[in-house]
Amino acid sequence: MKTWNTITFTIIIISLCIAWPLKAEKAWWLTIRFEPQDETIMSIPVEQIHPTWEKATVLSKDLLPSEHLEYFETYPIVNGKRFNPQFRAEGDFNSDGIEDLILVGVYQTSDLKGNFVLILTKNQKGNWVKDHLLAWEGKPGFLVLFIRDNGFLLSDCLECEGMSNLTWKNNQYTWEHSYIEFNDEPVHR
């Protein structure tokens, strides 16, 4: 009996050693990195978004390598629902009658890089202005939105169960952690 347990254990270990690299290679969103390159976001200088930022880039499908784009665009149906990953979304998220825009991206300071979620709103002149910013120091990697009726799910993974929820409650945007793992806690600004 002990021999069969050893053989079974060995087979399981060998299977994991073969399967794990295949799964990790498929999960490109965990290792992809983006280089912040722009000095403005939606015509707003990055230093007006955050005073220490030197460069920032809003993530988009155009930044994804072609070998990953098809998977992103045909993201699977989960529990009968089609989840449509987005890097940006427009709408009136706080129900004030004014158009809002949510963007995800990467930023750089003189010595740090990281990810951000930026919510813009239109001012009286019709120009975009910063409304809310969440920023993380760490690797400038993949970050995506899943749009829901009552807010957004935010994730750095396309096949993970853990996500964070961003909603409008009590006249402010509220960040509710789920199972998502980022390098650091978000900085609310």
Backbone as a ProteinNet text record, in pm:
[ID]
protein_1_A
[PRIMARY]
MKTWNTITFTIIIISLCIAWPLKAEKAWWLTIRFEPQDETIMSIPVEQIHPTWEKATVLSKDLLPSEHLEYFETYPIVNGKRFNPQFRAEGDFNSDGIEDLILVGVYQTSDLKGNFVLILTKNQKGNWVKDHLLAWEGKPGFLVLFIRDNGFLLSDCLECEGMSNLTWKNNQYTWEHSYIEFNDEPVHR
[TERTIARY]
81.7	0	85.6	193.5	282.5	345.1	376.8	435.7	337.2	209.2	108	89.8	93.1	82.2	200.8	319.5	438.6	429.5	384.1	370.1	264.2	150.4	43.5	93.5	162.3	216.5	315.4	400.9	499.5	430.7	326	251.8	186.6	129.9	66.6	170.9	286.5	393	441	463.8	508.5	403	274.9	166.6	165.2	180.4	182.5	302.7	416.4	536.1	522	448.3	425.2	316.7	207.5	91.8	115.1	183.6	198.9	263.8	377.2	435.6	342.2	262.6	168.8	63.3	11.2	-89	-27.8	92.5	158	185.9	224.8	251.2	123.2	12.3	-116.4	-162.6	-130.9	-176	-82.7	-76.6	12.9	-14.2	-137.2	-174.5	-103.4	-50.4	20.6	164.1	219.7	360	381.4	280.8	298	323.1	411.1	441.7	427.2	390.5	371.2	461.6	510.1	598.8	519.8	509	441.9	515.6	441.6	506.7	448.7	328	258.5	270.6	266.8	272.8	134.7	33	-105.5	-197.5	-308	-417.4	-543.1	-606	-726.7	-703.8	-590	-547	-514	-510.7	-474.6	-327.9	-242.6	-103	-98	-9.1	-5.6	24.7	99.8	129	4.6	-99.7	-227.3	-309.4	-282.2	-349.2	-286	-152.2	-78.7	52.6	84.8	199.8	335.5	348.6	478.3	491.1	384.4	390.2	466.3	549	620.8	562.9	518.3	459.2	347.5	254.3	144.7	90.8	33.1	-27.3	-154.8	-261	-387.4	-375.2	-409.5	-402.7	-509.8	-477.1	-571.8	-538.8	-631.1	-607.6	-487.6	-463.7	-351.2	-216.4	-209.6	-84.6	-60.2	-163	-148.9	-80.2	13.4	72.3	-36.3	-21.6	-124.8	-158.7	-62	-89.6	-181.4	-197	-285.8	-419.1	-425.1	-543.9	-666.7	-651.2	-766.3	-829.7	-747.3	-802.5	-876.7	-818	-880.2	-1015.3	-1021.5	-1145.7	-1251.8	-1213.8	-1310.2	-1316	-1302.7	-1301.2	-1419.1	-1396.1	-1498	-1623.7	-1726.2	-1851.5	-1837.1	-1869.2	-1858.5	-1997.1	-2039.7	-2172.3	-2282.9	-2271.9	-2375.9	-2372.2	-2276.5	-2267	-2137.2	-2146.5	-2027	-1967	-1846.9	-1775.2	-1693.5	-1705.7	-1641.4	-1534.7	-1408.7	-1304.4	-1282.7	-1264	-1245.6	-1129.4	-1069.1	-966.6	-1023	-1142.2	-1206.3	-1356.6	-1430.3	-1576.1	-1629	-1732.3	-1798.5	-1938.9	-1987.1	-2122.3	-2136.8	-2252.5	-2276.4	-2272.6	-2152.8	-2133.3	-2182.4	-2192.2	-2235.8	-2375.3	-2443.3	-2582.3	-2600.1	-2502.9	-2515.8	-2555.6	-2583.1	-2623.1	-2507.1	-2383.3	-2263.7	-2184.9	-2136.2	-2061.9	-1932.3	-1904.5	-1782.6	-1706.5	-1580.4	-1493.6	-1402	-1396.5	-1305	-1198.6	-1073.6	-959.1	-867.7	-801.8	-697.6	-566.8	-455.9	-329	-210	-96.2	30.7	91	169.6	230.8	376.1	448.8	588.5	619.5	693.2	748.2	898.5	975	1119.8	1185	1124.4	1186.6	1090.1	962.2	863.9	774.9	717.5	615.8	499.8	385.3	270.6	150.5	36.1	-91.3	-185.3	-286.3	-386	-523.8	-622.7	-760.9	-795.7	-836.1	-864.5	-1008.8	-1082.1	-1217.4	-1217.2	-1258.5	-1268.4	-1414.6	-1442.3	-1576.7	-1564.2	-1672.7	-1669.8	-1696.2	-1620.6	-1648.1	-1750	-1779.9	-1881.6	-1844	-1714.3	-1667.9	-1667.5	-1698.6	-1699.6	-1565.4	-1470.1	-1337.8	-1332.2	-1249.1	-1230.2	-1145.1	-1186.3	-1110.4	-1108.2	-1004.3	-991.4	-1100.2	-1163.3	-1262.4	-1210.5	-1148.1	-1103.3	-984.5	-888.8	-770.4	-737	-712.2	-654.4	-523.6	-415	-285.3	-209	-136.3	-55.6	86.7	181.1	320.9	343.7	428.7	459.2	486.6	479.5	504.4	392.3	425.9	322.1	264.1	168.8	117.5	-26.5	-84.3	-218.9	-322.2	-423.2	-533.3	-655	-768.3	-885.5	-1012.4	-1112.5	-1244	-1345.6	-1435.3	-1554.1	-1672.2	-1753.5	-1861.5	-1982.5	-2039.9	-2159.9	-2264.5	-2387.3	-2495.9	-2468.8	-2411.3	-2392.5	-2247.5	-2163.1	-2024.3	-1932.8	-1810.4	-1708.4	-1636.6	-1599.1	-1505.6	-1370.5	-1269	-1134.2	-1046.3	-964	-879.3	-749.4	-647.8	-522.6	-510.3	-623.3	-625.4	-752.2	-741	-858.3	-925.5	-859.7	-919.2	-917.1	-918.9	-917.7	-1056.4	-1088.5	-1217.1	-1213.4	-1098.4	-1087.6	-1079.8	-1167.3	-1167.2	-1203.8	-1184.6	-1227.7	-1340.1	-1427.7	-1547.6	-1536.5	-1561.2	-1560.9	-1702.6	-1764.1	-1902.8	-1914.7	-2027.5	-2061.3	-2159.1	-2118.1	-2202.6	-2183	-2291.4	-2284.5	-2200.1	-2225.8	-2158.4	-2007.5	-1959	-1816.9	-1796.1	-1683.3	-1647.9	-1595.1	-1640.4	-1603.8	-1531.5	-1421.5	-1337.6	-1359.2	-1411.2	-1436.6	-1350.2	-1263.5	-1174.2	-1251.7	-1211.1	-1264.6	-1147.2	-1103.9	-990.5	-868.8	-878.7	-772.6	-643.4	-530.8	-401.7	-321.4	-296.9	-208.1	-81.7	19.4	145.6	127.9	44.3	23.1	-124.1	-162.7	-298.5	-314.6	-434.9	-455.7	-441.7	-394.1	-383.2	-501.8	-591.5	-710.3	-672.5	-702.5	-669.1	-788.1
-120.3	0	126	122.7	237.4	267.8	163.4	180.4	250	210.2	273.2	419.9	453	592.4	673.8	614.2	682.1	703	599.5	610.2	714.8	711.5	808.7	950.1	969.5	1100.2	1147.9	1056.7	1090	1129.8	1059.3	1091.1	1229.2	1257.2	1388.6	1499	1481.2	1582	1602.2	1492.5	1503.2	1575.5	1543	1609.2	1758.4	1795.9	1937.9	2007.7	1941.8	2002.6	2023.2	1935.2	1950.7	2054.7	2050.1	2137	2279.7	2299	2433.6	2531.9	2495.9	2591.8	2622.3	2524.3	2549.2	2650	2636.2	2729.2	2868.4	2873.1	3001.9	3071.4	2994.9	3054	3108.6	3039.6	3084.5	3212.1	3226.9	3341.7	3460.8	3509.4	3619.2	3746.8	3767	3889.6	3901.7	3791.7	3796.3	3846.2	3835.9	3872.4	3990.6	4028.2	4137.7	4268.7	4352.3	4482.2	4590.1	4708.7	4821.9	4936.7	5010.3	5123.1	5253.8	5327.8	5457.7	5550.3	5614.5	5692.7	5831	5855.8	5978.7	6085.7	6211.6	6325	6382.5	6334.8	6377	6255.4	6266.9	6169.9	6250	6224.5	6296.1	6447.6	6490.2	6631	6690.9	6610.6	6658.1	6623.4	6721.3	6689.1	6593.6	6492.9	6390.6	6450	6559.1	6618.6	6682.4	6708.6	6755.1	6637.9	6519.4	6399.3	6360	6362.2	6338.9	6416.8	6495.8	6586.2	6517.8	6391.3	6323.9	6246.9	6236.8	6159.5	6234.6	6160.3	6214.9	6164.8	6040.6	5979.1	5886.4	5864.2	5769.9	5724.4	5607.6	5555.3	5482.1	5514.2	5442.4	5312.4	5201.6	5073.2	5066	4994	4975.7	4845.9	4799.8	4678.9	4697.2	4820.5	4848.1	4814.9	4813.9	4785	4635.1	4553.9	4409.6	4348	4256.7	4183.7	4106.3	4093.3	4030.1	3889.1	3815.3	3678.6	3673.7	3785.5	3789.5	3857.3	3930.6	4009.3	3922.6	3811.9	3726.6	3673.2	3628.1	3578.2	3689.2	3806.7	3919.2	3952.8	3954.4	3992	3883.4	3759.9	3650.2	3591.7	3678.7	3635.7	3544	3436.6	3331.2	3371.9	3290.2	3303.7	3228.9	3294.5	3235.4	3232.4	3114.9	3096.9	3155.1	3134.6	3179	3325.9	3400.9	3543.9	3573.5	3661	3704.2	3822.6	3804.4	3913	3982.6	4111.3	4187.7	4276.6	4231.9	4313.2	4443.4	4550.6	4683.6	4754.7	4846.1	4933.3	5071.8	5100	5230	5212.2	5301.9	5300	5441	5476.2	5606.3	5585.7	5680.5	5676.1	5779.8	5781.5	5869.4	5782.6	5755.9	5657.2	5701.9	5831.4	5881.5	5945.6	5927.5	5973.4	6123	6204	6348.6	6418.2	6339.6	6396.4	6444.5	6418.7	6462.6	6338.5	6341.2	6228.4	6204.1	6076.4	6034.4	5937.7	5922.1	5830.7	5762.5	5629.5	5554.9	5491.7	5504.4	5455	5375.8	5274.1	5202.9	5217.2	5220.7	5237.4	5221.9	5269.4	5262.1	5402.2	5424.3	5555.6	5539.4	5650.6	5652.2	5784.7	5775.5	5894.3	5894.1	5975.8	5976	5844	5771.4	5646.2	5528.9	5547.4	5440.7	5424.4	5305.9	5278.9	5210.2	5205.9	5137.8	5143.9	5104.6	5104.2	5207.5	5245	5339.2	5309.8	5358.5	5367.7	5515.3	5576.4	5720	5741.2	5820.1	5858.1	6007	6038.1	6176.1	6214.2	6342.3	6393.3	6519.9	6560.8	6681.2	6804.3	6910.9	7036.2	7117.3	7239.2	7321	7356.6	7357.6	7386.5	7262.4	7147.4	7023.3	6953.6	6997.5	6934.7	6828.7	6726.9	6624.4	6679.4	6649.6	6685	6564.1	6556.8	6444.7	6451.4	6336.8	6324.7	6234.7	6122.7	6026.2	5948.3	5917.1	5842.1	5737.3	5615.6	5509.1	5471.5	5462.8	5431.5	5333.7	5242.7	5142.9	5151.3	5145.6	5129.6	4982.4	4953.7	4814.8	4799.7	4677.7	4649.5	4707.7	4783.2	4843.6	4738.7	4664	4549.8	4563.4	4450.6	4437.8	4474.7	4547.1	4584.9	4603.4	4549.3	4550.7	4573.6	4630.7	4655.5	4557.4	4514.1	4441.6	4526	4570.3	4664.2	4587.7	4639.2	4582.3	4691	4651.5	4749	4849.8	4804.2	4892.2	4933.5	4920.3	4960.7	4883.7	4866.1	4800.6	4697.8	4589.3	4496.6	4528.1	4525.9	4557.7	4437.6	4398.4	4282	4295.8	4227.1	4216.9	4077.6	4007.7	3869.8	3844.7	3763.4	3731	3601.2	3519	3390.9	3369	3475.4	3463.8	3496.6	3437	3465.5	3595.3	3628.1	3746.1	3874.8	3967.3	4099.2	4200.9	4326.3	4432.2	4509.3	4562.3	4628.4	4778.3	4857.4	5002.8	5051.7	5113.6	5159.2	5302.9	5365	5498	5480.6	5520.6	5509.1	5632.3	5683.6	5795.6	5911.8	5948.5	6061.3	6046.1	5922.6	5900.6	5763	5749.2	5619	5533.4	5410.1	5318	5198.4	5163.7	5053	4937.5	4826.4	4710.5	4594.8	4548.6	4438.6	4308	4224	4090	3995.4	3925.9	3835.9	3883.7	3998.6	4043.6	4070	4036.7	4059.9	4157.7	4276.2	4372.6	4379.5	4446	4457.8	4537.2	4640	4725.1	4765.8	4821.1	4872.3	4996	5020	5141.3	5266.9	5369.6	5499.9	5582.1	5620.2	5696.8	5845.1	5907.9	6050.9	6123.2
0	0	0	75.4	83.2	-52.7	-129.5	-262.1	-354.7	-351.5	-437.3	-401	-273.3	-231.7	-283.5	-277.2	-327.7	-478.2	-549.7	-695.2	-729.9	-661.2	-685.8	-659	-547.9	-513.6	-620.3	-666.3	-769.4	-899.2	-938.2	-1060.7	-1048.1	-933	-911.8	-922	-859.1	-864	-1006.7	-1079.7	-1219.3	-1302.3	-1281	-1354.4	-1326.6	-1201.7	-1166.5	-1228	-1228.2	-1285.7	-1435.4	-1501.2	-1645.1	-1670.2	-1594.9	-1619	-1572	-1461.7	-1405.5	-1502.7	-1567.8	-1662.7	-1779	-1822.3	-1931.4	-1888.5	-1768.9	-1717.3	-1698.9	-1643.2	-1621.4	-1754.4	-1856.9	-1987.7	-2048.2	-2026.9	-2078.9	-2007.7	-1881.5	-1801.8	-1822.1	-1944.6	-1982.6	-1905.1	-1860	-1788.7	-1654.2	-1602.8	-1475	-1489.6	-1610.5	-1629.1	-1724.1	-1798.6	-1894.7	-1820.1	-1874.5	-1815.3	-1921.5	-1877.6	-1967.6	-1923.3	-2019.2	-1990.5	-1998.9	-1888.4	-1893.8	-1991.5	-2083.9	-2188.5	-2211.3	-2165.4	-2202.5	-2094.7	-2138.3	-2045.3	-2017	-2089.9	-2065.6	-2071.4	-2002.8	-2011.8	-2040.3	-2154.1	-2195.1	-2188.1	-2237	-2241.5	-2104.9	-2001.7	-1867.5	-1842.3	-1812.2	-1779.3	-1659.9	-1668.9	-1563.5	-1426.1	-1419.5	-1288.1	-1226.1	-1305.2	-1249.6	-1196.6	-1246.6	-1195	-1062.6	-1059.9	-935	-942.7	-841.2	-850.2	-867.3	-830.5	-844.6	-975.7	-1051.2	-1175.7	-1283.5	-1355.9	-1470.6	-1602.2	-1602.3	-1721.9	-1677.6	-1768.2	-1743	-1878	-1879.7	-2001.3	-1965.1	-2035.3	-2019.6	-2097.8	-2033.9	-2101.9	-2210.6	-2316.4	-2427.2	-2499.4	-2581.2	-2660.6	-2752	-2796.2	-2886.1	-2822	-2689.7	-2620.6	-2601.9	-2626.1	-2608.2	-2728.9	-2705.8	-2818.1	-2893	-3022.8	-3105.7	-3060.1	-3007.6	-2963.6	-2841.4	-2770.8	-2653.8	-2682.7	-2789.9	-2821.2	-2846.5	-2916.6	-2947	-2819.5	-2724.4	-2599.1	-2525.2	-2521	-2453.1	-2515.9	-2648.5	-2717.6	-2714.6	-2691.3	-2686.6	-2546.3	-2449.1	-2309.9	-2283.3	-2211	-2198	-2121.5	-2141.4	-2068.7	-1937	-1827	-1694.1	-1631.7	-1586.6	-1526.2	-1613.6	-1743.2	-1835.6	-1871.4	-1819.3	-1847.4	-1921.2	-2018.7	-2092.2	-2018	-1969.6	-1904.9	-2011.4	-2018.4	-2123	-2061.1	-2059	-1996.5	-2072.6	-1997.6	-2056	-1987.7	-2060.3	-2002.1	-1972.8	-2024.1	-2003.5	-2019	-1956.7	-1970.2	-1947.8	-2022.7	-2007.6	-1955.3	-1879.1	-1824.5	-1714.9	-1652.9	-1538.6	-1414	-1364.4	-1258.5	-1121.9	-1098.2	-968.4	-975.6	-1087	-1105.3	-1080.2	-1123.6	-1107.2	-1237.3	-1341.4	-1468.8	-1554.6	-1509.9	-1582.3	-1625.2	-1748.3	-1802.9	-1725.4	-1697.3	-1629.3	-1718.8	-1690.4	-1764.4	-1664.7	-1668.6	-1582.3	-1671.1	-1629	-1704.7	-1612.8	-1667	-1592.5	-1668.9	-1595.3	-1662.9	-1570.6	-1621.3	-1549	-1538	-1432.5	-1412.6	-1370.6	-1372.8	-1332.3	-1263.6	-1153.1	-1087.6	-1115.5	-1045.1	-1067.9	-1028.3	-933.5	-889.1	-871.9	-902.4	-882.1	-1004.9	-1016.5	-1117.7	-1048.7	-1116.9	-1060.1	-1151.7	-1097.7	-1170	-1110.1	-1189	-1139.3	-1197	-1124.1	-1170.9	-1157.9	-1268.2	-1270.2	-1315	-1237.9	-1276.7	-1307.6	-1428.9	-1474.5	-1487.9	-1479.1	-1502.4	-1586.3	-1648.6	-1732	-1644.7	-1671.5	-1601.6	-1682.4	-1638.7	-1705.8	-1849	-1879.6	-2014.9	-2104.5	-2044.4	-2121.4	-2129.1	-2046.9	-2044.3	-1934.5	-1956.8	-1855.1	-1740.9	-1616.7	-1496.7	-1403.1	-1321.7	-1227.6	-1121.8	-1099.1	-993.1	-881.5	-918.3	-818.6	-873.7	-787	-827.5	-723.4	-769.2	-687.9	-755.7	-679.4	-739.1	-650.7	-714.9	-644.9	-693.2	-600.5	-637.7	-666	-761	-794.3	-941.9	-988.7	-1129.5	-1214.3	-1318.8	-1404.3	-1499	-1447	-1521.1	-1565.3	-1594.8	-1647.6	-1540.7	-1581.8	-1494.6	-1583.8	-1543.3	-1629.5	-1548.6	-1614.8	-1555.3	-1610.7	-1525.8	-1568	-1523.2	-1617.1	-1587.1	-1534.1	-1424	-1363	-1351	-1320.5	-1306.2	-1195.5	-1085	-969.8	-948.2	-1049.5	-1033.5	-1125.7	-1080.4	-1160	-1076.2	-1140.3	-1080.5	-1141.2	-1061.2	-1103.8	-1074.9	-1173.6	-1153.4	-1230.9	-1182.9	-1256.7	-1317.9	-1328	-1374.1	-1455.8	-1559.3	-1640.2	-1598.9	-1519.5	-1480.8	-1330.6	-1254.9	-1109.4	-1054.8	-943.4	-880.9	-800.8	-750	-665	-745.2	-712.2	-774.8	-668.2	-700.5	-610.8	-676.8	-593.5	-641.1	-615.3	-719.5	-707.9	-733.8	-633.1	-645.8	-594.8	-628.5	-579.8	-464.5	-342.9	-224.2	-137.3	-83.4	10.5	-42.9	-167.4	-233	-247.1	-254.7	-278.9	-343.4	-411.7	-465.9	-352.4	-348	-241	-300.6	-239.9	-282.8	-185.6	-236.7	-151.2	-198	-109.9	-144.4	-149.2	-240.1	-248.5	-226.5	-329.3	-316	-394.2	-457.1	-546.3	-469.9	-530	-466.7	-551.1	-497.3	-560.2	-476.6	-528.4	-455.4	-327	-330	-213.5	-208.1	-96.1	-83.4	-171.5	-222.3	-303.1	-217.5	-281	-216.4	-264.6	-175	-211.8	-218.7	-331.6	-345.5	-401.9
[MASK]
+++++++++++++++++++++++++++++++++++++++++++++++++++++++++++++++++++++++++++++++++++++++++++++++++++++++++++++++++++++++++++++++++++++++++++++++++++++++++++++++++++++++++++++++++++++++++++++

